[in-house]
Amino acid sequence: MIHIVDYDAGNQTSVKRALDYLEIESIITPDAEVIRKADQLIFPGVGHAHSAMEVLQKRGLDEALREAFHRGTPILGICVGCQILLSGSDETDLPCLDLIDGTCHRFQPSDHALKVPHMGWNALTITREHAVLKNIPSGDEVYFVHSYYPAPSDDQAVFATCSYDVDFAAAIGYKNLFATQFHAEKSGPVGLQIIKNFTEWDGTTC
């Protein structure tokens, strides 16, 4: 059973539809106690990091997610659910979850033809192998909608990059945690493969 974290961040239903398509049982829950005890978690999100952290803190989901991580629960973050896994973000003065050391930065394109947010399909460059990226070759395209991008302090936490004026981390991970800046649930067959790979991952090896 996959538990999808509900913190009013927008794309939980899309993630559940993707899991339903893959015939994988899942449930959306805002309950911190359920999150603490889940076997696998998907932590999606769209919108603003500040409001996301406010809701997480109000519901006790921030501590529940930290506890789940430290007990070894496999966790997949998506979009805002990727960004706020880091220590902080330029989008908020609140501390983020701090499960991966680093910060999120806003795009500041030097090419004025490039708009913010970065929106649409773009190609991945796989930089390190990971079980969640199994059968995903470099050059496959995935779907992005974001104005901020994750910047882990340790390059070893970066498993795929993408280019939009700068090369930025598109997939990051640490221990039993993996996260994508792109919307895996909206990325067609490539995204479905990533989600399927996650559901088969035990969180113990890359």
N, C-alpha and C positions, 0 to 999 in steps of 0.2 A: 504494500500500500504506500503510495506517494502522498505526502501531505504538502499542500500548497499554502504558503503563508499569506494570510489575508490581513493587510494593513491599509486598506483603502487606496491602494496604489495603482489600480486600473486594469492590469492585463492578466489577472488570475484566471478569468474565464477562458481567455484565448489559450492559456497554457493547459487548462483542463481539456479543452477541445482537442488539442494536439495529443494529449495522453489517451483520450477516448479513441481517437483515430488509430492509435497504436495498440488499442485494446489493453491498456495498462490501467489498473484500478487506481483512482486518486480521489482525494477529497480536499476542498478548500476550507481552511479553518483560521479563525482569529484567536484561538484559545492557546494561551501561553503554556498551559500544562500539557496539552496535546503535543505542541511543538517540542517540548522538552523530551518527550518519550517516543517521538516518531522514529521509524526505521530509516526513512529517507525524506529529505526536504527539498522542495523547489521554492526559491525566494525571488519572485519576479518583481517588477515595478516599472512604472512610468511616472514622469512628473518631476517634482522638486525635492531635492535631497533634504532640505530643512523640514518641510512638512512631513516627509516620510519618517525622519528621525523622531519628530514630535509624536506621531501616532505610535511608533514602535515603543517609545518610552512610556507613553500613557497606558498602553496595554500590557506592559511588561514583556513585550516580545523581544526587545533588545537583549535582555538577560537570558531569556529562553533560548535565543539563537546562539548566544555565546556558550551556554551550557551544552547545547546539542553539539556544537562544534567540538568542544573539549572532551565530550564523551565519545567522539569518533563517528558521529552520524554523517553520512555522505550528504553534502549540500550543494545544490546548483543555484547560483545567483544569475539573474538576467537583468540587463540594462541598469536601472536605478538599484536593483538588487545586487548588481555587481559593484557599482560605485561605492555604496555605503558600507560594503565589507571592509573598505580601507580605513585608515586612521582618521581621515578628515577629507573635507571637500571645500573647494573655493565657493561652493554654492550655499554653504551654511557655516555659522559660527559654532554650531553644536558639534561635539565629538561624535564620530561615526562608530561603527562596531569594532574597528581595530582588530579584525581577524587576519588581515594582511597589512603589513606596514606600507604606508604610502598615502598619496593624496590624489584627489581628482582635480583636474584643471579645465578651464574653459578654452574652447578653440579660439584662437586669435589669428585667423588666416592672413598671411602676407599677400596672398592673391585675392584681390577684392571680388573676383568672379566666383569665389567659393563662399557659399552662404552658410550661416549658422542658424538653425541646427544642420548638422550633417544628416541628410535624409536620403534613403534609397539603398540600392544594392551596391555592394563594394566587395572586392576580392580579399580573401584572407591569405596571409603568408604564415604557414605553420613553422614555428621556430623551435619547438621541442615536442617530442612525442608525448601523448597522454591517452589513457584509455578512453576518455570522453571524446577524443578527436579521432578515434579509430575509423579508418576508411574515409577520412576527410583530407583530400590532397590540397596542397597550396594552389591557389587560383580559383577555388570554389567561391561563389559569391553568396553573401548573406545580407540580411536586411537591417539597416541601422536607422534610428531616430534619436539623436542626442546632441546636446550642446557642450557637454563635459565628457572627459575621457579619463580612465584610470591610469595612474602612473605609480606602480609599485616601486618601493625603494630598491628591491632586489630584482635584478634582471632574471634570476632563476624562477621567479613567480610568473613570468610571461611565457605563454605557450603559443600564442598567435598574435600577429600584428595586422594592421591595416593602415593605408596611407590616405590622409586627407589634409594636405598641406604639410603636416608632420606625420611621421610614423608613430602610431599610438598602439597601446595594448588593447587587443580585441578579445583576448581570452586569457584569463589569469587563474592561478591556482596555488594552493598550499595545503599539504597534508590531505585531509578528507573534504576539502573545499575546492570547487571549480566554478568559474563564473565567466559569462560572456557579456561583452558590452552590446553586442547585436542581439536582436530578438530572435532567438532560436525558434520560438513557436510560430514566427511569421516568415521563416526562411526556407520554406518549401521542403523538398526532400533532404537537403543538406541539414537543415535545422531539425527535422524529424529524426535523422540518423544520430545527431548529437544528443537529443533527448533520450532516444532509445539506448545509446551507449551509456548515458548517465544512469539509467534505471538498472543497467546490468553491472555497474561499477560498485565494488565493495568499499571504496574509499581508502584502501590500504596501499595501493601502488599507482604510480603514474602510468 
